[in-house]
């Protein structure tokens, strides 16, 4: 089963995922530890003491401040980075909040949505589409198969490759969820005028593709 992408998840355009993945990846790789409540700290490489995250029991308001005393260019870059991270955090949280009502995690929904729009895929292809490591994806697919939402079979041309596809139950579930998901995303971006939204999308794509194509050291 294959359907035309309703948004984002296209074969040659992964702007939304690159944007979110780049932001969260940069944060994890370069930020100082993020402290959640009194006893929750995310380990990270020591870099800049820029972030103060106050989140009583992970339900409070996220706050950040930039106290780095650097050049104008450095401050502008850090200010943009902080605002980008805060926006991506808020958007991802709000856009995916409803998935719990259907017993799905964000990763499980991403797999179902990719299969719904692109048809059967190998696990490696799914990993590339939704920007998840193959190791983590194995457990996600295991749970989806356990719940009767996807099936797996060996590829005829290469028995080492496993092809994942939607079951009828999985296709029905994603078809039910997707319209609500898209409406929710549309509502989130309603604060922007159409011209602002187009500019935001273009800038996000430019940044995301530049980071994706940058050679790793």
C-alpha positions as CSV (number, residue, x, y, z in Angstrom):
1,X,0.0,0.0,0.0
2,X,1.4,3.4,-0.9
3,X,-0.1,6.8,-0.6
4,X,1.0,10.3,-1.7
5,X,2.7,12.0,1.3
6,X,0.4,14.3,3.1
7,X,3.3,16.3,4.6
8,X,7.0,16.1,5.3
9,X,7.7,12.4,4.7
10,X,8.7,12.5,1.1
11,X,11.4,10.3,-0.6
12,X,13.6,13.3,-1.4
13,X,12.5,15.9,1.2
14,X,13.2,15.2,4.9
15,X,13.2,18.9,5.9
16,X,11.1,18.5,9.1
17,X,13.1,15.5,10.3
18,X,16.5,17.0,9.4
19,X,15.4,20.2,11.3
20,X,14.4,18.4,14.5
21,X,17.2,15.9,14.3
22,X,19.9,18.5,13.7
23,X,18.7,20.7,16.6
24,X,18.5,17.8,19.1
25,X,21.7,16.3,17.8
26,X,23.6,19.6,18.2
27,X,22.2,20.1,21.7
28,X,23.3,16.6,22.8
29,X,26.7,16.9,21.3
30,X,27.7,20.4,22.5
31,X,25.7,21.6,25.4
32,X,26.5,21.6,29.1
33,X,24.5,19.2,31.2
34,X,20.8,19.9,31.3
35,X,19.3,19.5,34.7
36,X,15.7,18.3,35.1
37,X,14.4,18.8,38.6
38,X,16.9,18.1,41.4
39,X,17.9,14.6,40.4
40,X,17.7,14.5,36.6
41,X,20.7,15.4,34.6
42,X,21.5,14.6,31.0
43,X,25.2,14.0,30.5
44,X,26.8,15.9,27.7
45,X,30.2,17.3,26.7
46,X,31.2,20.3,28.8
47,X,31.0,23.3,26.6
48,X,29.1,26.5,27.7
49,X,27.0,27.1,30.7
50,X,24.1,28.5,28.8
51,X,21.2,26.4,29.8
52,X,19.1,26.4,33.0
53,X,16.1,24.1,32.6
54,X,13.6,24.2,35.4
55,X,11.0,21.4,35.1
56,X,9.3,20.3,38.3
57,X,8.6,16.6,37.7
58,X,9.1,17.3,33.9
59,X,5.9,19.3,33.8
60,X,7.1,22.8,34.4
61,X,8.0,25.6,32.0
62,X,11.2,25.2,30.1
63,X,13.5,28.2,30.6
64,X,16.8,29.0,29.0
65,X,19.2,32.0,29.3
66,X,22.3,33.0,27.3
67,X,25.0,34.4,29.6
68,X,27.9,33.8,27.4
69,X,30.2,36.9,27.2
70,X,31.4,36.5,23.6
71,X,31.5,38.4,20.3
72,X,28.4,39.8,18.7
73,X,28.5,37.0,16.1
74,X,28.8,34.4,18.8
75,X,26.0,35.8,20.8
76,X,23.7,36.0,17.7
77,X,24.5,32.4,16.8
78,X,23.8,31.2,20.4
79,X,20.7,33.2,20.7
80,X,19.3,31.7,17.4
81,X,20.4,28.2,18.6
82,X,18.6,28.5,21.9
83,X,15.4,29.9,20.3
84,X,15.5,27.1,17.6
85,X,15.9,24.4,20.3
86,X,13.1,25.8,22.4
87,X,10.8,26.0,19.4
88,X,11.6,22.5,18.2
89,X,11.1,21.1,21.7
90,X,7.7,22.8,22.0
91,X,6.5,21.8,18.6
92,X,7.5,18.2,18.9
93,X,5.9,17.9,22.3
94,X,2.6,19.5,21.3
95,X,2.4,17.9,17.9
96,X,2.9,14.3,19.3
97,X,1.0,14.6,22.5
98,X,-2.1,12.8,21.1
99,X,-0.1,9.7,20.2
100,X,-0.3,8.3,23.7
101,X,-4.1,8.1,23.3
102,X,-3.5,5.5,20.6
103,X,-0.8,3.6,22.5
104,X,2.0,4.8,20.2
105,X,5.4,6.3,20.8
106,X,6.8,9.0,18.5
107,X,9.1,6.4,16.9
108,X,6.3,3.9,16.4
109,X,4.1,6.6,14.7
110,X,7.1,7.6,12.5
111,X,7.5,4.0,11.3
112,X,3.8,3.6,10.6
113,X,3.6,6.9,8.8
114,X,6.6,6.2,6.6
115,X,5.3,2.7,5.6
116,X,1.8,4.2,4.9
117,X,3.2,6.8,2.5
118,X,6.2,4.9,1.0
119,X,5.1,1.3,1.1
120,X,7.1,-1.7,2.4
121,X,10.7,-0.7,3.3
122,X,13.8,-2.5,4.7
123,X,14.7,-1.7,8.3
124,X,17.7,0.3,7.0
125,X,15.5,2.4,4.7
126,X,13.1,3.1,7.6
127,X,16.1,4.1,9.8
128,X,17.2,6.6,7.1
129,X,13.7,8.0,6.6
130,X,12.9,8.7,10.3
131,X,16.5,9.4,11.5
132,X,16.7,6.6,14.0
133,X,19.6,4.2,14.6
134,X,19.0,0.6,13.4
135,X,19.6,-0.7,16.9
136,X,16.9,1.4,18.5
137,X,14.6,0.7,15.5
138,X,14.7,-3.0,16.0
139,X,12.8,-2.7,19.3
140,X,10.3,-0.3,17.9
141,X,9.5,-2.7,15.0
142,X,9.4,-5.6,17.4
143,X,6.7,-3.9,19.5
144,X,4.7,-2.9,16.4
145,X,4.8,-6.5,15.2
146,X,3.8,-7.7,18.6
147,X,0.7,-5.4,18.4
148,X,-0.2,-6.6,15.0
149,X,0.5,-3.3,13.2
150,X,3.4,-4.4,11.0
151,X,4.7,-7.6,9.5
152,X,8.2,-8.7,8.5
153,X,9.5,-11.0,5.8
154,X,12.7,-11.7,4.0
155,X,13.4,-9.9,0.8
156,X,13.3,-12.3,-2.2
157,X,16.4,-10.8,-3.8
158,X,18.5,-11.0,-0.6
159,X,17.5,-13.2,2.4
160,X,19.7,-11.1,4.7
161,X,17.4,-8.1,4.2
162,X,14.1,-7.9,6.2
163,X,11.2,-6.0,4.6
164,X,8.7,-4.3,7.0
165,X,5.1,-3.6,5.8
166,X,1.9,-2.5,7.3
167,X,-0.8,-4.9,8.3
168,X,-4.4,-4.1,7.6
169,X,-4.7,-3.1,11.3
170,X,-1.7,-0.9,11.1
171,X,-2.9,0.8,7.9
172,X,-6.3,1.5,9.4
173,X,-4.7,2.9,12.6
174,X,-2.4,5.4,10.8
175,X,-5.2,6.4,8.4
176,X,-7.3,7.2,11.5
177,X,-4.6,9.2,13.3
178,X,-2.9,11.1,10.4
179,X,-5.6,13.7,9.7
180,X,-5.8,14.7,13.3
181,X,-2.0,14.8,13.4
182,X,-1.8,17.1,10.3
183,X,-4.5,19.4,11.7
184,X,-2.6,19.7,15.0
185,X,0.6,20.7,13.2
186,X,-1.3,23.2,11.1
187,X,-2.7,24.7,14.3
188,X,0.7,25.0,15.8
189,X,2.0,27.0,12.9
190,X,-1.1,29.2,12.7
191,X,0.8,31.8,14.7
192,X,2.9,32.5,11.6
193,X,1.6,34.4,8.6
194,X,1.9,32.4,5.3
195,X,4.9,34.4,4.2
196,X,6.6,33.8,7.6
197,X,5.9,30.1,7.4
198,X,7.4,29.8,4.0
199,X,10.5,31.7,5.0
200,X,10.8,29.6,8.2
201,X,10.5,26.4,6.2
202,X,13.2,27.6,3.7
203,X,15.6,28.6,6.4
204,X,15.1,25.4,8.3
205,X,15.7,23.4,5.1
206,X,18.9,25.4,4.3
207,X,20.3,24.8,7.8
208,X,19.2,21.2,8.0
209,X,20.6,20.2,4.6
210,X,23.9,22.0,5.3
211,X,24.4,20.1,8.5
212,X,23.3,16.8,7.0
213,X,25.7,17.1,4.1
214,X,28.7,18.3,6.2
215,X,31.4,15.7,6.3
216,X,32.0,14.1,9.7
217,X,35.4,14.5,11.3
